[in-house]
Amino acid sequence: MFQNTDDNYKKYFWKRFFILFTPIFLIGIISEPYISNNPFFELEDYGAFIFFLLFYALVLGGISAFIISFAWRLKQSKE
């Protein structure tokens, strides 16, 4: 029986992405003083909070995707 490796990769990736991304994201957000200690006195504070939140999500999502893709390549090279 033939299975498409793209389908296997998609299943592998999405099963592991949020398991890896969520703790890394939460630790990154909690440890960032500009996000956790933001006073929210002015409109710029809200904008900075959203910017840093989206920036962390994008960067840490990319790092998580890289780690999972690298793990997939290692798994494929062993088979």
RABELCOR-V291404 format. One record per residue. N is the residue number from 1. RES is the residue in three letters. SS is DSSP state (2 for helix, 1 for strand, 0 for the rest). Layout:
{{N:RES:SS} {N:RES:SS}}
//
This chain:
{{1:MET:0} {2:PHE:0} {3:GLN:0} {4:ASN:0} {5:THR:2} {6:ASP:2} {7:ASP:2} {8:ASN:2} {9:TYR:2} {10:LYS:2} {11:LYS:2} {12:TYR:2} {13:PHE:2} {14:TRP:2} {15:LYS:2} {16:ARG:2} {17:PHE:2} {18:PHE:2} {19:ILE:2} {20:LEU:2} {21:PHE:2} {22:THR:2} {23:PRO:2} {24:ILE:2} {25:PHE:2} {26:LEU:2} {27:ILE:2} {28:GLY:2} {29:ILE:2} {30:ILE:2} {31:SER:2} {32:GLU:0} {33:PRO:2} {34:TYR:2} {35:ILE:2} {36:SER:2} {37:ASN:0} {38:ASN:0} {39:PRO:0} {40:PHE:0} {41:PHE:0} {42:GLU:0} {43:LEU:2} {44:GLU:2} {45:ASP:2} {46:TYR:2} {47:GLY:2} {48:ALA:2} {49:PHE:2} {50:ILE:2} {51:PHE:2} {52:PHE:2} {53:LEU:2} {54:LEU:2} {55:PHE:2} {56:TYR:2} {57:ALA:2} {58:LEU:2} {59:VAL:2} {60:LEU:2} {61:GLY:2} {62:GLY:2} {63:ILE:2} {64:SER:2} {65:ALA:2} {66:PHE:2} {67:ILE:2} {68:ILE:2} {69:SER:2} {70:PHE:2} {71:ALA:2} {72:TRP:2} {73:ARG:2} {74:LEU:2} {75:LYS:2} {76:GLN:2} {77:SER:2} {78:LYS:2} {79:GLU:0}}
//
